């Protein structure tokens, strides 16, 4: 069982989700509900991004405290 959180991988996945949602929103101009929901999902992704940005940016993702006990 994996006990260490790979914060860099989590951050990469969040950035991929963000890119996909931006692409979806851009292509959904003629589908207002899809465009609105994409914007809402982007807001959630932004919160996830904020949760990890300091750890990843400051290089703390490899710090021992970034693992699960």
Backbone torsions as a table, in degrees:
resi	resn	phi	psi	omega
1	UNK	NA	133.4	-179.2
2	UNK	-80.7	124.4	-178.1
3	UNK	-110.2	-15.3	-178.5
4	UNK	-93.2	127.6	176.8
5	UNK	-76.1	130.0	175.3
6	UNK	-94.9	88.7	-175.3
7	UNK	-65.5	-31.8	177.0
8	UNK	-64.8	-40.5	178.4
9	UNK	-67.6	-41.6	176.5
10	UNK	-59.5	-43.7	179.0
11	UNK	-62.4	-42.9	177.6
12	UNK	-60.5	-41.7	179.5
13	UNK	-65.3	-39.0	177.9
14	UNK	-64.3	-42.1	179.2
15	UNK	-65.5	-35.9	176.3
16	UNK	-65.4	-44.0	178.4
17	UNK	-61.4	-41.3	179.0
18	UNK	-61.5	-45.7	-179.9
19	UNK	-62.3	-42.2	179.0
20	UNK	-64.8	-40.6	179.7
21	UNK	-68.5	-37.0	176.4
22	UNK	-63.8	-42.7	177.8
23	UNK	-64.0	-42.0	179.3
24	UNK	-63.3	-44.1	179.9
25	UNK	-63.6	-40.9	-180.0
26	UNK	-65.1	-35.7	-178.2
27	UNK	-86.8	-4.4	-176.8
28	UNK	-103.9	25.0	-177.4
29	UNK	-58.6	-33.9	-178.8
30	UNK	-90.8	6.5	-179.8
31	UNK	-129.1	83.1	-171.5
32	UNK	-54.4	-40.4	-178.9
33	UNK	-64.4	-41.2	178.8
34	UNK	-66.7	-38.4	177.5
35	UNK	-63.8	-45.8	178.9
36	UNK	-62.6	-44.6	-179.0
37	UNK	-67.9	-32.0	175.1
38	UNK	-64.8	-40.9	177.9
39	UNK	-63.6	-39.5	178.5
40	UNK	-65.3	-42.8	178.5
41	UNK	-64.8	-36.8	177.1
42	UNK	-62.8	-35.4	177.3
43	UNK	-64.0	-40.5	177.6
44	UNK	-65.9	-41.5	178.5
45	UNK	-63.4	-37.1	178.0
46	UNK	-61.2	-40.3	177.4
47	UNK	-63.3	-40.6	176.9
48	UNK	-63.1	-41.2	179.2
49	UNK	-61.1	-43.7	179.5
50	UNK	-65.1	-32.5	178.5
51	UNK	-62.9	-33.8	-174.0
52	UNK	-106.1	-16.6	-168.6
53	UNK	-59.3	-42.1	-179.5
54	UNK	-65.1	-43.3	-179.5
55	UNK	-62.0	-44.0	-177.2
56	UNK	-76.2	-44.3	-177.6
57	UNK	-64.2	-40.8	-178.0
58	UNK	-84.9	1.5	178.4
59	UNK	76.0	20.8	-179.4
60	UNK	-86.8	-0.6	-177.8
61	UNK	-65.5	-23.7	179.5
62	UNK	-96.3	4.2	-179.6
63	UNK	-72.4	144.4	-179.0
64	UNK	-57.1	-26.8	-179.6
65	UNK	-73.5	-9.7	-179.6
66	UNK	-85.8	11.0	178.9
67	UNK	-105.7	157.7	176.1
68	UNK	-77.2	141.0	176.2
69	UNK	-71.4	NA	NA
